[in-house]
Amino acid sequence: MLDLVGRSCLITGGSKGIGLAIATRFSQAGATCTLVSRHEESLRNAVSSLAKCGQRDHSFLVGDVGDRAFWEQAVKANPGIDILVNSAGQSQTSLLLRTPVDEIDDLVRVNLLGTIYGSKFYFKEMARARRGCIINISSILAVTGGGGSSVYAASKAGLHGFVKSMAKEASRFNVRINNILPGYVETEMTAALRSSTRADALLQTPLGRFGTAVEVADAAYYLATSGYVTGTDLVIDGGYASR
């Protein structure tokens, strides 16, 4: 169903992984997508791949989502966005005592502040248009925690309170905001896991496998098209959090 025809989407972290899968799903439904990443070459390749879905007017922006100035310029360069997907993120695989302070700053700046900045700047436009949808890619670790990911988990857990509060602020403008909490998903990030860590994660996932980026994209599509869902955390984790 081409039920996103006429919709304009901006997707951070859109050059690969979950972000690109969401862009592909939205493009297949007729949306026009703007992809955001810090790497121009990967963005060009991603936009080219979207053209195969039938839509050929996709674009990209190169920038750091954790930089407030980027968002100020993005709104000017790409106005009229009515679906914002905050998918960009940084991971952590170190105990807090061994995590450099600069890395802590970057994790919070990109994972939490980047989402807040993007939502703030584009929400103003959505409120004016009386239509909009914001989808944030959080993590199941925001709920369960995990050794070696304390700062990452904290940055993602912050999105829970942000969405709960923003849903109350945004609903009177007909703007919806939700989180997706993926469990372990087959991406470049999880491909880099140590074999022992991967095996342990599989044991803790009742369905016995990692999810796919396409499955997360299907969840994002649901949130983008379901007009009665806001302020929620949608868990896509194969049962990981149920243990």
Wavefront OBJ file of the C-alpha trace (Angstrom):
o trace
v 0.000 0.000 0.000
v 1.357 3.406 -1.003
v -0.109 5.099 2.048
v 2.874 7.394 2.643
v 2.544 9.145 -0.720
v 3.004 12.856 -0.222
v 4.802 12.405 3.097
v 8.300 13.807 3.626
v 10.583 11.888 5.986
v 13.939 12.744 7.523
v 15.847 9.763 8.872
v 19.051 10.149 10.853
v 21.531 7.306 10.729
v 19.919 6.636 7.379
v 22.951 5.463 5.435
v 22.958 1.897 6.795
v 21.443 -0.588 9.190
v 18.108 0.143 10.807
v 17.958 3.697 9.471
v 18.363 2.596 5.859
v 15.867 -0.253 6.318
v 13.303 2.257 7.571
v 14.026 4.588 4.653
v 13.564 1.680 2.242
v 10.260 0.675 3.852
v 8.953 4.250 3.769
v 10.090 4.739 0.180
v 8.262 1.579 -0.852
v 5.126 3.118 0.682
v 5.555 6.253 -1.429
v 7.359 8.617 0.951
v 10.146 10.993 0.001
v 13.151 10.522 2.276
v 16.044 12.710 3.375
v 18.861 10.677 4.902
v 21.300 12.042 7.463
v 24.759 10.756 8.352
v 28.281 12.028 8.856
v 29.604 10.146 5.813
v 28.767 11.506 2.358
v 29.840 8.487 0.317
v 27.654 6.070 2.260
v 24.754 8.514 1.998
v 25.116 8.713 -1.787
v 25.072 4.929 -2.002
v 22.021 4.743 0.269
v 20.067 7.303 -1.755
v 20.926 5.393 -4.923
v 19.540 2.209 -3.386
v 16.278 3.983 -2.536
v 15.804 4.945 -6.173
v 15.233 1.244 -6.888
v 12.048 1.453 -4.801
v 10.427 3.635 -7.463
v 10.853 7.036 -5.826
v 13.757 9.051 -7.251
v 13.577 12.378 -5.448
v 15.308 11.335 -2.238
v 18.137 13.451 -0.818
v 20.694 13.518 1.973
v 22.308 15.832 4.489
v 25.805 15.392 5.898
v 26.114 16.379 9.534
v 26.441 15.538 13.206
v 23.040 15.131 14.868
v 24.553 15.951 18.240
v 25.417 19.443 16.986
v 22.586 21.906 17.571
v 23.784 24.045 14.659
v 23.238 21.113 12.294
v 19.541 21.015 13.146
v 19.169 24.760 12.756
v 20.492 24.443 9.210
v 18.593 21.211 8.467
v 15.217 22.822 9.084
v 16.120 25.642 6.710
v 17.462 23.284 4.034
v 14.694 20.680 4.375
v 11.445 22.259 5.564
v 8.134 20.466 5.387
v 9.251 17.233 7.051
v 6.264 15.501 8.629
v 7.875 12.217 9.687
v 11.124 12.412 11.674
v 12.990 9.211 12.534
v 15.810 9.621 15.035
v 17.851 6.504 14.321
v 21.438 7.756 14.590
v 23.287 6.413 17.587
v 26.597 5.414 19.094
v 27.229 2.195 20.994
v 29.376 1.384 24.008
v 31.296 -1.784 24.853
v 33.304 -0.779 27.903
v 32.895 -0.691 31.657
v 32.208 2.784 32.995
v 35.564 2.926 34.797
v 37.319 2.337 31.461
v 35.146 4.621 29.347
v 36.881 7.913 28.449
v 35.019 11.037 29.499
v 34.983 12.284 25.899
v 33.245 9.081 24.825
v 30.656 9.543 27.570
v 29.981 13.050 26.301
v 29.622 11.812 22.715
v 27.221 9.020 23.672
v 24.874 11.356 25.502
v 25.226 14.104 22.896
v 24.381 11.869 19.935
v 21.938 9.368 21.457
v 19.927 11.683 23.690
v 20.586 15.322 22.857
v 20.606 14.657 19.109
v 17.111 13.200 19.356
v 15.885 16.053 21.533
v 17.366 18.681 19.201
v 15.863 17.113 16.091
v 12.483 16.737 17.737
v 12.498 20.321 18.965
v 13.342 21.935 15.642
v 11.006 19.835 13.499
v 8.187 19.762 16.032
v 7.731 23.499 15.539
v 7.030 22.884 11.852
v 4.779 19.915 12.554
v 2.776 21.876 15.118
v 2.242 24.654 12.604
v 1.029 22.140 10.009
v -1.084 20.291 12.592
v 0.353 16.996 11.389
v 3.455 15.019 12.211
v 5.070 11.905 13.569
v 8.367 11.454 15.424
v 9.875 7.987 15.875
v 12.948 7.428 18.026
v 15.101 4.309 17.908
v 15.892 3.520 21.517
v 17.128 0.119 22.775
v 15.916 -2.728 24.929
v 18.987 -2.024 27.085
v 17.144 1.103 28.224
v 14.912 -1.329 30.130
v 17.187 -4.253 30.960
v 20.588 -2.590 31.244
v 23.717 -4.467 30.317
v 27.283 -4.769 31.526
v 29.615 -2.565 29.500
v 26.798 -0.354 28.258
v 25.880 1.817 31.245
v 26.171 5.181 29.480
v 24.550 3.866 26.300
v 21.659 2.445 28.324
v 21.281 5.703 30.234
v 21.201 7.751 27.033
v 18.506 5.491 25.577
v 16.529 5.330 28.826
v 16.308 9.124 28.735
v 14.164 8.799 25.621
v 11.444 7.111 27.679
v 10.804 10.183 29.813
v 11.229 12.451 26.825
v 8.559 10.659 24.776
v 6.112 10.352 27.672
v 6.323 14.083 28.267
v 6.448 15.186 24.633
v 3.379 13.100 23.749
v 1.393 15.241 26.180
v 2.784 18.452 24.699
v 2.387 17.405 21.077
v -1.002 15.728 20.990
v -2.996 18.961 20.858
v -1.165 19.774 17.624
v -1.996 16.342 16.135
v 1.679 15.339 16.377
v 2.578 11.872 17.652
v 5.883 10.700 19.160
v 6.969 7.160 20.037
v 10.023 5.034 20.756
v 11.027 1.691 19.276
v 13.102 -0.511 21.587
v 14.923 -3.100 19.458
v 16.672 -6.008 21.037
v 19.708 -7.520 19.329
v 19.392 -6.901 15.585
v 21.628 -8.149 12.768
v 23.570 -4.995 11.839
v 27.200 -3.943 11.456
v 27.122 -3.054 15.156
v 26.162 -6.538 16.328
v 28.413 -8.160 13.727
v 31.323 -6.728 15.708
v 30.274 -8.474 18.930
v 32.633 -11.015 20.425
v 31.490 -14.585 19.817
v 30.943 -15.155 23.550
v 28.809 -12.004 23.847
v 26.763 -13.009 20.814
v 26.209 -16.517 22.139
v 25.081 -15.152 25.502
v 22.659 -12.725 23.837
v 21.145 -15.559 21.798
v 20.676 -17.653 24.936
v 18.822 -14.767 26.573
v 16.506 -14.281 23.577
v 13.573 -16.732 23.797
v 13.062 -16.772 20.021
v 16.674 -17.924 19.688
v 17.784 -15.457 17.022
v 18.619 -11.822 16.476
v 16.039 -9.630 14.806
v 16.444 -8.034 11.398
v 16.533 -4.388 10.407
v 13.498 -5.049 8.205
v 11.491 -6.157 11.249
v 12.342 -2.899 13.007
v 11.422 -1.012 9.832
v 8.021 -2.712 9.844
v 7.504 -1.435 13.395
v 8.454 2.084 12.304
v 5.990 1.838 9.421
v 3.264 0.835 11.882
v 3.978 3.846 14.069
v 4.086 6.149 11.050
v 0.686 5.022 9.794
v -1.262 4.320 12.996
v -2.944 7.570 13.978
v -3.906 6.509 17.511
v -0.508 5.527 18.943
v 1.570 8.082 20.830
v 3.721 8.215 23.949
v 4.621 4.536 23.797
v 7.702 2.293 23.856
v 7.276 -0.412 21.219
v 9.467 -3.406 22.098
v 10.884 -5.509 19.237
v 13.252 -7.889 21.018
v 12.350 -11.544 20.463
v 11.380 -11.811 24.120
v 14.742 -10.633 25.472
v 13.209 -8.376 28.139
v 10.781 -11.080 29.278
v 13.461 -13.216 30.882
l 1 2 3 4 5 6 7 8 9 10 11 12 13 14 15 16 17 18 19 20 21 22 23 24 25 26 27 28 29 30 31 32 33 34 35 36 37 38 39 40 41 42 43 44 45 46 47 48 49 50 51 52 53 54 55 56 57 58 59 60 61 62 63 64 65 66 67 68 69 70 71 72 73 74 75 76 77 78 79 80 81 82 83 84 85 86 87 88 89 90 91 92 93 94 95 96 97 98 99 100 101 102 103 104 105 106 107 108 109 110 111 112 113 114 115 116 117 118 119 120 121 122 123 124 125 126 127 128 129 130 131 132 133 134 135 136 137 138 139 140 141 142 143 144 145 146 147 148 149 150 151 152 153 154 155 156 157 158 159 160 161 162 163 164 165 166 167 168 169 170 171 172 173 174 175 176 177 178 179 180 181 182 183 184 185 186 187 188 189 190 191 192 193 194 195 196 197 198 199 200 201 202 203 204 205 206 207 208 209 210 211 212 213 214 215 216 217 218 219 220 221 222 223 224 225 226 227 228 229 230 231 232 233 234 235 236 237 238 239 240 241 242 243
